Amino acid sequence: MSLMLLNKTRSRSRTLFKFGRSRLSYLHFILIPNKQLVFSQKQSLSTLIYFKIFFLSKLQINTKTRSSINHSRCHSYSKIKMSHDLDLPTTTLTSDNLNIQKNCGNINISRAFNTTNNNVNNRSSNNSSSSVSLLNFDEFLIKNKRIAEELDSPKLTFVSRVNPLTGKMDWVVQDEHYDYVQEIARSGYGDMLHDTDRNKKYYLAIKQAVKLLKDQGKKVKALDIGTGTGLLSMMAAEAGADTISACEAFPPMAACADAVLKINGFKDKIKLIPKRSNEVLLDDIGDRANLLITELFDTELIGEGAIGAYSDAHDRLMESDCVAVPSTGIMYVQAVQSPLLTNWNNLQSISLPNGSVISVPAHFARCGGAPLLHDLQVDELQEDLTFVSTPVEVFRFDFSHRNALPKTESKKLVTEAQLDGSVNGFVMWWELVMDPQGEIILSCAPCWNRKADVPVPWRDHWMQALYYPSVSKSVKKGESFEINCYHDEYSLWFDTAVTDSHPPSCTCGLHVAFSRSRLGQINDSERNVFYTKVLQTHITSDTVCLVISDGSMLPLMAACLGAKKVFYLDSSWSCRKVIKEMVNFNQLGDKVCVLEKNVEDITAEDLEQLKIDVVVAEPFFQSASLPWEHLYFWYALHHVQAHLSESVVILPKSMTIQAIAVHFENLQKIRSPVGYCEGFNITEFDKLIEKSSESADEDIEPQPLWEYPAMAVSSPKTIFSIQFSSNPCNMETVLNNTDLQCCRDETLNGIALWTEYDFGENLVTSTGLLNNDWEGKKIRWDKFSRQAVKLYRHERAVNKDSSVHIQTEFNPANGDFVFVL
């Protein structure tokens, strides 16, 4: 048996697998000799899920399990390879030998495919259970006769989708190449090809490199690693390179590159090699090359394996005195201070009007935090940052020479504080020196570190990154302080203190359970004041309260505000663990009971024979990706109807979905066709993206819109509403039609959607638009929520007489929303 681990993907916009609309980060697959497949979800390090792999009759499971394809990166494509002695093609999957376990205790998933409110966030878990229930896979197929009939085709495969609204695991049948198609649809190729600054500087540097080699009397032999569409290879051909070899390991992109080369007349000039660069042999390219062209970079510069790819290419495939484009990478950091960064990194105490304080255990504060970068559009944070230091060069990466890229490196830099304050974050960016002469610089610097008269290129494929020190450091103006800098082959980390030579990791569990945005949301003082008002309005010393949300401070707030008893239902095991620690640390164990059961399994005994007077939710659930997917609260509420008092108060009372037509400055580029790029016809790529998007991807996607400036083209309008007092089981499919009336002459390129929750007493909270002061101004969005957006591939002109029609269909039986925009 041979084994390769999946490559990790660093950028926020790149995902490995998508269960429903919920993103799961960094899944590693390991095949072990007893035919168990181990899935380790790095986002939740405490979780191990074991599947015993067999085969069901008629069901063909493809043993060529694919990893996430790192968009346009041939060197990062991996798959698990299995030897034939496992005899997998003839094994069968039955309900007698398929089970799921957790290392923290066994979980009951017997009905995960049909009737219960279960999902991968452990809504079905009971950590005290001592038995493992088996999936009734045969029953699943019988209940889904149409799917079973379609399984005669060996080209079909199951794709699991968790429905965050109902908590049920949905399975759909897709073509066996579904994952390839989905990766293409979500790729960052289009964004890069719209990056005019990048493209022009690559082209100029390639021309100079070709001229330099020819002036030396040499034939130019170019090697393009990770060619993608073939753009850089065509630039080399147009510049006069004598031979060009281009490798691309991702099969759909290799086929696309072949079509692009053909339509541009370079099919015979450029040799396309469908391999990873470390699999390319000297025989494949004929001779050692003397011009190395690559674009192997992400937000961290080295996170996609650039060090290994360059080192291997120089060692096996390049001449010792070759020229590389780019030539050098230079990395910078700048120490900053910001309360927002503090809120994104650590849990803060909450002070309540009655003098109570919800305190945070010390080990949460001492924890080094999440080890990964926080990549975002830092330009949109400028007003929130105070600059403690000037930019400091930390690392320099030589891409031109053999043995010039160490896999690990550490530096201790000394810089001077520009003001009195604290260092609670570092902003990192990099520049590429594109040519050997050092004249062409491609910079990812934030706007405040650029010349005022130079336009700032917009990029979503390369952003800036935030890093958080293990502890905040106080400094005085003029005082020197240290920045300790580290990198390994794929990662970077920075600190004010000396740390180990390996990336920091979360030791407290908080940073594993809670995302950056969720921590910021919980720490938002205005939000906490809002929920305090909600609770004070309805809670007395006789109130029995039920809180339904993931990783919420509401049960502690309710208890501190005087509730008689608070029961807490949290679908995430890792979040529950953190909340239980908070409850115990604040000595609220006698008033707050964290339920360890499925919502439909809760009994009167679990609730101590008490009737619930107030049911409250933020609502927030880890599985949700789109704003309305927090609607799981409504379905969970239905399961506890028997335990509610006659005068129960349900909070929030209702949810509305809001929409607004917008003009984005740049975000639409991630979905816009490229057409021609630097004079080369890339329309074959546009066709591939459009076809892939239509067949494999959602029309509406989640985005943190505060990072992407936009102007309103219409006024906001409610397009759907739900009263939580109603019962979803008694509802038929609902169809609404709404028109957004345009308010200005503009080009329309997107529709933004979000939710608002009404708690009564004029208390309404929004996951999107923050205020009504939007007309003629940049829209202000909630920084701690992801909104939904429909991006149009082609902009269209509108005026005050124009309107945008939206049809909304909601099926309460399965929680599906369908929008036609």
Secondary structure, DSSP 4 states (H G I P E B T S, - for coil): ----PPPP--STT--SEEETTEEE--EEEEEETTTEEEEEETTSTT-EEEEE----TT----S--B----TT-GGG--B----GGG-GGG----TTS-----TTS----TTTTTTS---TTTTT--TT----PPP-HHHHHHHTHHHHHHTTSTTEEEEEEE-TTT-PEEEEEEETTHHHHHHHHT-SHHHHHT-HHHHHHHHHHHHHHHHHHHHTTPPPEEEEES-TTTHHHHHHHHHT-SEEEEE--SHHHHHHHHHHHHHTT-TTTEEEE-S-GGG--HHHHSS-EEEEEE----TTSSTTSHHHHHHHHHHHTEEEEEEEES-EEEEEEEEEE-HHHHHHHS---EE-TTS-EE---HHHHHS----S-EEE-GGGGGGG-EE-S--EEEEEEE-SSTT---S-EEEEEEEE-SSSEEE-EEEEEEEEE-STTS--EEE---GGGS-TTS-----SSS-EEEE--SS-EEE-TT-EEEEEEEE-SS-EEEESS---SS----SSSHHHHS-HHHHHHHH-HHHHHHHHHHHHHH--TT-EEEEE-SS-SHHHHHHHTT-SEEEEE-S-HHHHHHHHHHHHHTT-TTTEEEE-S-GGG--TTTTTTPPEEEEE-----TT--SGGGGGHHHHHHHHTGGGEEEEEEEES-EEEEEEEEEEESSGGGGTS---EETTEE-HHHHHHHHHHHHHHS-SSEEE-GGGS-EEESB--EEEEEEETTS-GGGPPPEEEEEEEEB-SSEEEEEEEEEEEEE-STT-EEESSB--STTTTSBPPB-TTS-EEEEEEEEEEEE-TT-EEEEEEEEETTTTEEEEE-
